[in-house]
Amino acid sequence: MTINTQSLTQAELDDIYHKAVFDCDQALADVIRRMFLALHEQMVAKGVGPAFWNAFRDDHNEIAQAFNDCEVKHLGATRYDAMMARLGSSDKLEKSPQ
């Protein structure tokens, strides 16, 4: 029996890590958005003003920033910047018309 192994480069591992963190952040954002809309309908019916809703938005922004800060801390600024450049260029390639 032959076992084939494939090693991933550090850049590939960084990209996989980022995509996993991004997926978690997206899922969290979706849940917060759904909760926000449900609460918004309830609060509008009760006459609560819009200033209250800024707090929800700010909470989500803080959570998203915490995800980003952890990622930069884990990878280091140089690796993080290189990863974002790679992912940005691959996103552009995926979105360009064929």
TIVOTI-750414 format. One record per residue (C-alpha): x, y, z. Coordinates in pm, whole numbers, plus 50000, padded with zeros to 5 digits. Layout:
BEGIN
<tortor xx="X" yy="Y" zz="Z"/>
...
//
This chain:
BEGIN
<tortor xx="50000" yy="50000" zz="50000"/>
<tortor xx="50141" yy="50335" zz="49896"/>
<tortor xx="50053" yy="50646" zz="50089"/>
<tortor xx="50083" yy="50972" zz="49902"/>
<tortor xx="50147" yy="51275" zz="50114"/>
<tortor xx="50138" yy="51632" zz="50001"/>
<tortor xx="50292" yy="51913" zz="50194"/>
<tortor xx="50131" yy="52252" zz="50194"/>
<tortor xx="50337" yy="52567" zz="50187"/>
<tortor xx="50310" yy="52813" zz="50472"/>
<tortor xx="50129" yy="53051" zz="50235"/>
<tortor xx="49869" yy="52784" zz="50154"/>
<tortor xx="49821" yy="52710" zz="50524"/>
<tortor xx="49780" yy="53082" zz="50595"/>
<tortor xx="49518" yy="53111" zz="50319"/>
<tortor xx="49322" yy="52813" zz="50454"/>
<tortor xx="49334" yy="52958" zz="50806"/>
<tortor xx="49208" yy="53295" zz="50685"/>
<tortor xx="48921" yy="53142" zz="50488"/>
<tortor xx="48813" yy="52945" zz="50796"/>
<tortor xx="48819" yy="53257" zz="51014"/>
<tortor xx="48638" yy="53455" zz="50743"/>
<tortor xx="48368" yy="53185" zz="50718"/>
<tortor xx="48318" yy="53203" zz="51097"/>
<tortor xx="48293" yy="53582" zz="51084"/>
<tortor xx="48044" yy="53564" zz="50797"/>
<tortor xx="47829" yy="53312" zz="50984"/>
<tortor xx="47839" yy="53528" zz="51294"/>
<tortor xx="47747" yy="53837" zz="51091"/>
<tortor xx="47451" yy="53653" zz="50935"/>
<tortor xx="47317" yy="53550" zz="51277"/>
<tortor xx="47361" yy="53900" zz="51416"/>
<tortor xx="47188" yy="54048" zz="51111"/>
<tortor xx="46888" yy="53815" zz="51149"/>
<tortor xx="46866" yy="53890" zz="51521"/>
<tortor xx="46898" yy="54260" zz="51450"/>
<tortor xx="46612" yy="54257" zz="51199"/>
<tortor xx="46383" yy="54065" zz="51434"/>
<tortor xx="46463" yy="54294" zz="51725"/>
<tortor xx="46433" yy="54600" zz="51503"/>
<tortor xx="46076" yy="54509" zz="51410"/>
<tortor xx="45988" yy="54460" zz="51776"/>
<tortor xx="46154" yy="54783" zz="51886"/>
<tortor xx="45999" yy="54992" zz="51608"/>
<tortor xx="45660" yy="54867" zz="51721"/>
<tortor xx="45749" yy="54984" zz="52074"/>
<tortor xx="45876" yy="55323" zz="51952"/>
<tortor xx="46246" yy="55277" zz="52033"/>
<tortor xx="46466" yy="55535" zz="51854"/>
<tortor xx="46741" yy="55466" zz="51598"/>
<tortor xx="47028" yy="55556" zz="51836"/>
<tortor xx="46972" yy="55221" zz="52007"/>
<tortor xx="47046" yy="55040" zz="51681"/>
<tortor xx="47385" yy="55204" zz="51642"/>
<tortor xx="47494" yy="55008" zz="51950"/>
<tortor xx="47413" yy="54678" zz="51773"/>
<tortor xx="47609" yy="54786" zz="51467"/>
<tortor xx="47901" yy="54891" zz="51684"/>
<tortor xx="47895" yy="54556" zz="51868"/>
<tortor xx="47918" yy="54369" zz="51539"/>
<tortor xx="48202" yy="54591" zz="51420"/>
<tortor xx="48391" yy="54522" zz="51744"/>
<tortor xx="48345" yy="54147" zz="51701"/>
<tortor xx="48465" yy="54162" zz="51339"/>
<tortor xx="48767" yy="54368" zz="51446"/>
<tortor xx="48846" yy="54114" zz="51720"/>
<tortor xx="48852" yy="53835" zz="51459"/>
<tortor xx="49086" yy="54043" zz="51245"/>
<tortor xx="49312" yy="54135" zz="51538"/>
<tortor xx="49347" yy="53768" zz="51638"/>
<tortor xx="49437" yy="53674" zz="51284"/>
<tortor xx="49705" yy="53944" zz="51258"/>
<tortor xx="49842" yy="53842" zz="51599"/>
<tortor xx="49850" yy="53474" zz="51499"/>
<tortor xx="50015" yy="53526" zz="51160"/>
<tortor xx="50220" yy="53837" zz="51220"/>
<tortor xx="50183" yy="54154" zz="51016"/>
<tortor xx="50414" yy="54050" zz="50730"/>
<tortor xx="50247" yy="53713" zz="50669"/>
<tortor xx="49901" yy="53868" zz="50712"/>
<tortor xx="49973" yy="54140" zz="50454"/>
<tortor xx="50116" yy="53885" zz="50209"/>
<tortor xx="49812" yy="53661" zz="50256"/>
<tortor xx="49569" yy="53947" zz="50197"/>
<tortor xx="49757" yy="54043" zz="49879"/>
<tortor xx="49738" yy="53682" zz="49752"/>
<tortor xx="49371" yy="53647" zz="49839"/>
<tortor xx="49291" yy="53986" zz="49687"/>
<tortor xx="49457" yy="53894" zz="49359"/>
<tortor xx="49286" yy="53553" zz="49350"/>
<tortor xx="48948" yy="53720" zz="49416"/>
<tortor xx="49008" yy="53956" zz="49124"/>
<tortor xx="49088" yy="53660" zz="48898"/>
<tortor xx="48772" yy="53475" zz="49005"/>
<tortor xx="48552" yy="53781" zz="48945"/>
<tortor xx="48699" yy="53884" zz="48610"/>
<tortor xx="48480" yy="53806" zz="48307"/>
<tortor xx="48605" yy="53515" zz="48100"/>
//
